[in-house]
Amino acid sequence: MASTFMAPTFNLPSSNRNRSSSGYRKPDCNHRRYHAVTMKVEKPLEELYNVRVERQVSPKRLEELGVSRWSVWKTGKCRLPWDWHVDQLVYIEEGEVRVVPDGSKKYMQFVAGDLVLYPKWFEADLWFNGAYQERYRFRAYGDD
């Protein structure tokens, strides 16, 4: 998505044509020029793919969610293609993961302390650079 806006620039005279008889420069405000500036504004991948993340979740929030009762999953260094058939809520306890959505060359990075909600039908490659452990829960329709 690109946005275009007009930025004013001012033409400062370099000749003596705008100098008064006393030698002082007269302002040249009648010669404004505008240049088009194009900026590319990209949404974060999390927003594009509807992946929600809470960074450095507090112990109180973890207790409210009952994270200590969720299932545990561990892995080491690997790449794992994955697709979600239901919403999955993940709390990362150790390590980090790079999530590369299908068809993208960019990635999202989540680390220990992050709470991530992957949406139903999301497809991505998960890259683990070392020891990794998460607690997870699948969310069914109506779960809050």
Secondary structure, DSSP 4 states (H G I P E B T S, - for coil): -EEEEEEEEE----SGGGB-TTSPBPP-TT-EEEEEEEEE----HHHHTT-EEESS--HHHHHHHTGGGSEEEEE-SEEEEEE-SSEEEEEEEESEEEEEETT-S--EEEETT-EEEEPTT-EEEEEE-S-EEEEEEEEPTT--
